[in-house]
């Protein structure tokens, strides 16, 4: 089955700097790659996603890149703000359809 | 349009009791997924259901755990004879189809004493 590895596990940046989180996946048949933000005491919230027919997608300060050949994808947050502090999860679709397999999470801390 | 609703938000059970967790998907969503999250860990898939059908239960423990999504009413995750190791946050997600984004509820935090 699909396996997703996520790095780093913790990331601390200064306000205004950029943050990059990277994930690799094992199943070349995966075709959907979402990113979720989880704040304390809440459920994961979808912030951006990308499908395998696209190499890059951007939404304001957030962008995601996908390299299908290398089976890795990354989340880029520019001009970070303290409210970006949260745990971020990457995920990949399972080749049997439907469910997502999640990475281990990255705790992002943005210091004012 | 209300999001995915889970209740209760917090549930305390003694060892050996039963825990019932409920999930109402977003309006128009017929696909439901249950995930478990241990402290400072990622989300582990448990089960994927459509109305009246279990599609994938590859992440469900073989014993004591069951899930249903009846024609009417919420999806239910049932844990019988709970043990301390069942303490975790249980999240439900829904989607309108198998190739659509998942939307999560705020979870039920189960504590077994």
Boltz contact constraints between the chains, C-beta under 6 A:
constraints:
  - contact:
      token1: [A, 42]
      token2: [B, 106]
      max_distance: 6.0
  - contact:
      token1: [A, 43]
      token2: [B, 91]
      max_distance: 6.0
  - contact:
      token1: [A, 43]
      token2: [B, 104]
      max_distance: 6.0
  - contact:
      token1: [A, 43]
      token2: [B, 105]
      max_distance: 6.0
  - contact:
      token1: [A, 43]
      token2: [B, 106]
      max_distance: 6.0
  - contact:
      token1: [A, 43]
      token2: [B, 107]
      max_distance: 6.0
  - contact:
      token1: [A, 44]
      token2: [B, 104]
      max_distance: 6.0
  - contact:
      token1: [A, 46]
      token2: [B, 101]
      max_distance: 6.0
  - contact:
      token1: [A, 97]
      token2: [B, 98]
      max_distance: 6.0
  - contact:
      token1: [A, 98]
      token2: [B, 48]
      max_distance: 6.0
  - contact:
      token1: [A, 98]
      token2: [B, 98]
      max_distance: 6.0
  - contact:
      token1: [A, 99]
      token2: [B, 33]
      max_distance: 6.0
  - contact:
      token1: [A, 99]
      token2: [B, 45]
      max_distance: 6.0
  - contact:
      token1: [A, 99]
      token2: [B, 48]
      max_distance: 6.0
  - contact:
      token1: [A, 102]
      token2: [B, 42]
      max_distance: 6.0
  - contact:
      token1: [A, 102]
      token2: [B, 43]
      max_distance: 6.0
  - contact:
      token1: [A, 104]
      token2: [B, 42]
      max_distance: 6.0
  - contact:
      token1: [A, 105]
      token2: [B, 42]
      max_distance: 6.0
